[in-house]
Amino acid sequence: MGVIMRSILLTTLLAAMLAACNSGGQSGAAADAGSDIKAIQFVTTQDGQPMEIDLKMFDTPAAKEFLATGKNPYIGNEEAIKEGKKRFNLFSCVACHGGHGEGAVGPGLIGENFRYAKNATNKGMFETIWHGTNGGMGAKGFGLMAPDDGLKPDDVLKVIAFIRSHAKITGNE
């Protein structure tokens, strides 16, 4: 693993540990509800502010595992990768990021030099896809594009699995 990738991963890990310490390891939504659900803390890519996502949307075994661990269980799953590719195309990700996430008008999603270092992890890439960026990418999370439109958490995980299928890293490191 290159020096840049190690630096990115260490920075991302440190940020995640600090967020967990500050939140007791629960997401803003879980903490606000007074729930016993242990969940990772989501933050926006734009400014690192806490991001609220209705935990009820994490309604598949894979999404629940991701919510608890930040690891994407769909990595390497051929069926999930095919579904992720469909959604990548349906939501026009290919127009900016290229057919395999290699980059076009928008930045590449598969290389060592991510526009946002957090995208080296699946949690970071999830946050970026869900809530968008300052660089022109709009939010793709359900209810953020339009009231009844967007990707659900399980869909985002499949898109990430598709992207990672063309990358040297899995994001679960």
WOGI-V148411 format. One record per pair of residues at least 6 apart in sequence whose C-alpha atoms are under 7 Angstrom apart, sorted by sequence separation. I is the first residue (numbers start at 1). J is the second residue. D is the distance in whole Angstrom. If there is no record, write none. Layout:
BEGIN
i:I j:J d:D
i:I j:J d:D
END
This chain:
BEGIN
i:43 j:49 d:5
i:44 j:50 d:6
i:58 j:64 d:5
i:66 j:72 d:6
i:74 j:80 d:6
i:88 j:94 d:6
i:97 j:103 d:4
i:98 j:104 d:5
i:102 j:108 d:4
i:103 j:109 d:7
i:108 j:114 d:7
i:118 j:124 d:5
i:119 j:125 d:4
i:132 j:138 d:5
i:139 j:145 d:6
i:142 j:148 d:7
i:143 j:149 d:6
i:144 j:150 d:7
i:164 j:170 d:6
i:30 j:37 d:6
i:43 j:50 d:4
i:44 j:51 d:6
i:96 j:103 d:7
i:97 j:104 d:5
i:101 j:108 d:6
i:102 j:109 d:6
i:118 j:125 d:7
i:132 j:139 d:4
i:142 j:149 d:5
i:143 j:150 d:6
i:42 j:50 d:6
i:43 j:51 d:5
i:96 j:104 d:5
i:97 j:105 d:7
i:101 j:109 d:5
i:102 j:110 d:6
i:107 j:115 d:7
i:131 j:139 d:4
i:132 j:140 d:7
i:142 j:150 d:4
i:42 j:51 d:5
i:96 j:105 d:5
i:97 j:106 d:5
i:101 j:110 d:6
i:130 j:139 d:5
i:131 j:140 d:7
i:141 j:150 d:5
i:142 j:151 d:5
i:96 j:106 d:5
i:97 j:107 d:6
i:129 j:139 d:6
i:130 j:140 d:5
i:131 j:141 d:6
i:140 j:150 d:5
i:141 j:151 d:5
i:142 j:152 d:5
i:62 j:73 d:6
i:97 j:108 d:6
i:129 j:140 d:6
i:130 j:141 d:4
i:140 j:151 d:6
i:141 j:152 d:6
i:26 j:38 d:5
i:27 j:39 d:5
i:25 j:38 d:6
i:26 j:39 d:5
i:27 j:40 d:5
i:28 j:41 d:7
i:25 j:39 d:6
i:26 j:40 d:6
i:27 j:41 d:4
i:25 j:40 d:6
i:26 j:41 d:6
i:27 j:42 d:6
i:25 j:41 d:7
i:20 j:41 d:7
i:19 j:41 d:7
i:28 j:50 d:7
i:28 j:51 d:7
i:29 j:52 d:5
i:28 j:52 d:6
i:29 j:53 d:6
i:29 j:54 d:6
i:29 j:55 d:7
i:40 j:67 d:6
i:39 j:67 d:5
i:40 j:68 d:6
i:39 j:68 d:5
i:40 j:69 d:7
i:38 j:68 d:6
i:40 j:70 d:7
i:126 j:156 d:7
i:122 j:171 d:5
i:72 j:122 d:6
i:121 j:171 d:4
i:122 j:172 d:6
i:71 j:122 d:6
i:120 j:171 d:6
i:121 j:172 d:6
i:70 j:122 d:7
i:70 j:123 d:5
i:110 j:163 d:7
i:109 j:163 d:7
i:110 j:164 d:7
i:110 j:166 d:6
i:111 j:167 d:6
i:110 j:167 d:5
i:101 j:163 d:6
i:100 j:163 d:6
i:100 j:166 d:6
i:84 j:155 d:7
i:88 j:159 d:6
i:87 j:159 d:7
i:84 j:158 d:4
i:85 j:159 d:6
i:83 j:158 d:6
i:84 j:159 d:4
i:81 j:158 d:6
i:84 j:161 d:7
i:85 j:162 d:6
i:80 j:158 d:5
i:84 j:162 d:5
i:81 j:161 d:5
i:80 j:161 d:7
i:81 j:162 d:4
i:45 j:127 d:6
i:44 j:127 d:6
i:45 j:128 d:5
i:74 j:157 d:7
i:43 j:127 d:7
i:74 j:158 d:6
i:42 j:127 d:7
i:72 j:157 d:6
i:76 j:161 d:7
i:75 j:161 d:5
i:44 j:131 d:6
i:46 j:133 d:5
i:74 j:161 d:6
i:45 j:133 d:6
i:46 j:134 d:6
i:76 j:165 d:7
i:63 j:153 d:6
i:63 j:154 d:5
i:60 j:154 d:7
i:57 j:152 d:7
i:58 j:153 d:6
i:75 j:170 d:7
i:57 j:153 d:7
i:72 j:172 d:7
i:71 j:172 d:5
i:12 j:118 d:6
i:5 j:112 d:6
i:8 j:117 d:6
i:9 j:120 d:7
END
